[in-house]
């Protein structure tokens, strides 16, 4: 994880500080946090992991929430004996803490709502949640879309789990195409497709083995609505056809006129997408052929 963050986040190395947890703290948490360290880049994704810092911040938040409403009555005594701050919502909606009183090696999480004044179970696994949060941060500057595929992403030939225990729902499809869980608390594999460039996505789609069908929401790339779908004579045979998961939806992906394209037909709706680099040229060609 440390190496991935150092590679993907420009300011990580210069902003990172060491994290040292106590000898009596869970070994799994030490194994996660001490190699990764802490960076201000994590703020908004994770809380600082040291117990004392988390307790101080939680005490401040509880005091602040009580000042907002007479119905908010939670205090430190209402929380687990040992906890650390997992996440603080930047909008003041609430925060989450670990519960290390029962299963400290794989602690669950509790959410505190500022509005409701409640203490409720949150995502069941702090380590998986924290790991997926950091992966979301690492790929935050890549392009992304929500997708589904048949077979499921984890069953695709060549798909690997770089972090099988930490984030089992994260898959690497190629060096430049990954699939992440849609939310940090989800364990379902690869619902969010992230890719370095539009060209990298098209390259993967046209070379993927075993991919039978898929669907995107929204369509990746810069898209152009068409009034008619280009037929087989307009698009070369090298453009790969992939059925959509829903009836009436289909995709074509590949190279056309020296541009990587992605064509989606969904009922009467047809859209043609390409990279931002080629969008203007594609728009011109589409108009010349009377497709819009």
N, C-alpha and C positions, 0 to 999 in steps of 0.2 A: 504493500500500500504506500509506504514512504517513497519508494522509487517512482511509482506512478504519479503521485502528487508532485514530486520534484520535476518530473518530465512534463507534466501537463500544466502546472501553475507557474507562471512566470516569476512571481514574487515569493514563492513559497520558501526557497532556500534562504533568502535574505531576511525573511520575517519569522522564520521558525525559531522556537525556543525549546529547550529540553523539558520534558515532563518526568518527574520522579514521584512515583506513588509509594506509599509506605510498605514496608516488608510484610505487614499483616493484611494488606489489601489483596483482593482476589488476583490470583496469578494470571487469569485470562485477561483482566483489564490492564494489568501491567504489560503483558505481552502485546496488547493492542496499542496502548498509548505511548509507551516509552520509545519504541522505534519511530512512531509517527511524529511525536512531539505536538506542540501547539502553535498555531499561527493566527493572527488577527483575521486572516482570510476565512477562518472557520466561523467567525461570528455571524449569527443569523442562520447557521446550519447546526451548530453544536455549542453546548456550554463548556466552559473550561473544566477539565476533568478533576482537578484537585478538590478533595473533600472540603477543606477549609474555605476555599474561594467560593465553592458552590453553596455552602451553608450561609456564608455572609450575604451572597447575592439573593438567595431565597428569602432570608430574613427581611432584607430590604423590600423585596417584591410583596411579601405578605403584608408588611406594614403599609405599603403604598395602596394595595388593594383594599385593605380595611378602611383606609381614609376615603376611598371613593364611595363606599356603600356600607350601610349599617347591617346589611344581610350577610356580608362576607365576614366570617368569624374564624377561619382557619389560622392556626399558629404553628410554630415549630413543633410543639408537643403533639400535634395531630399527624405528623409525618413519620415515616419509618425511622428507626433508631439510627441507621446509617444510610445515607443517600448522597448522590452527587447530582449536580445540575446537568440535565441532558440537553435541554433546549429552552430558549426564551423567545417567545413570539415578539418580533420587533414592534408590532402594533399594540402591544399591551393586552392581548386577548387572554393570555395565560402562559404557563410554562410546564415543562415536564421534568420529572426527576427519576432516578433509579430507585428501586426497592431492593436493597441488598441485605435485608433481614432474614430472608428464607433461602434463596438460591444465589448467593453472592457471585459464584463463578459465571453464571449466565443470568444476570439480574433482569427482572422485568421492569416495566416503567409505569409510572403513575402520572396522570395529567391533572393539573390544577386550573380550573376555569375562573377567570376574574369576574365574569358576569354571574355565573351560577354559584360561585363559592363552594364548589364541590371538588372532591378528591376521587378520581375514577381511574380504573385500569386503562392503560394506553396500550401501545404496541407491546407484544409479549417479550421481546428480546432486545435489550439495549445494544448489545454488540452488533447484531445484524443491522439494526436501525442506524447506528452510528457509522458503520462501514458503508452502507448504501448512501447515507447523506454525503460522505466524503467522495464517493464515486460520482454522485450528481454534481458536486462542486467541480470535480476534476474535468468533467465533460461539459460544463456549463456553456462554453463558448463554441461547441460543435452544433451543427444543425440537428434538428430532432423532429420526430413525428410519432404519433401513436399508431401502432400496427398490430395485426394478428396474422398468423400464418398457419398453413397446413403442410406438413406436420407442425406441431408447436415448436417455437424457437429452440427449445432445449433438445429436440429430437432431430434437428437438422444436421446432416453430415458436416463435420468440421467445426461445429459449435463447441466451445470449451467454457468451463467455469473457472476463471482465474482465481476466484475467492470462494471456494465451495462451502466453507463453514461460515465465513464472515458475511458474504452476500450471495447466497445460492441462486438468487434470481438474476444475477448479472452474468451475461454471456458475451464472449468475444467471438464474432463471426469472421472478421478479418482484422488486420492491424488497424484499419481505418473505419470499421463498422462494428459497433457494439450494440447490445440490447440490454437495457436496464429495467428494473421494476418501475411501474408507473408511479408508485409512492414508496417512501422509505420503509413503511411498515408492511408492505406487500411482499410476499414470498413467491408470487406467481412469476414465472420466468419471462424476462425480456419483453414487457408490454410497451416500452418506450425505445424506439430505434434512434440511435445517435450515430452520426457519421461526420467525418472530417470535412468532406465536400460532397456536392451533388454528384460529381463524376465518380467518386469512390462508391457511392450507393449504387449507381447504375452498373458499375463494373462488377460489384458483388452480385446484383440481381441477375445479370446475364451469365455469370459463371457459377452461380450457386447450384450445387448438386442436391437433388432430392426435394427441392422446393416445388410444391405442387400448386399452391394458390396462396394469395395474401390479400390484405386490404389495408389502406392507409387512411387516417383521418388526422390532420388534413393531408392533401397531396403534397409531397416534398417538392422543393424547387420553386421557381417563379413560373406560375401557370397562366395560360392564356385560354379563355373559353372559346370553343369552336361551335359553329352551327352544324357542321357535318364532320363525320369521322373519316380521317384518311384511310383509304383502302389498301389492299395488298400491293397494288401497283405503285402507290406513292411511297410506301415504306419498304425498305429492303428486307430480304429473308433473314438477315442477321439480327433484325430486331426481334427480341424474344417475346413470345406471347405467354402471359400468365393469367389464368382465370382469377377473378375475385372470389372471396368467400361467400358473397351474397349473390343470388340469382340476378342476372342482368349487368353485373359489374365485371370488367376485365381490364387488363393492363398490357401495354407493350413498352419494352425498355430496350434501349440500345443506341447505336450511333446512326444519325441521319444527317446528311449534308455537313459532315465533320462536326456535328454537335451531338452530345449525349442528350437523349430525350426520354421522357416518361409520359405515355399517353394513357389516360384513364377514360373509359366509357362506362357510364353508370345510367342505364336507362336512356333517356333522351339527352342527358348531360354529357358533354365531351370536353375534356380539358387536356391541353398539351403543355408539359412543363419542361424546363431546362434550367441550367445554371444561370445565376445573375449575369455572368459574363456574356452569355449567348442570348439573353432574353430579347434584346432589341433586334438582333439579326433574325431570330426565329419569328418575331412579330411581323417583320417585313415579308418573310417567305410565306407565312400563313395568309397574309392579305393578298399576295400575288397569286396564290392558288385558289382564292375565293372560299377559304374554309371558315371565314368569320364575317 
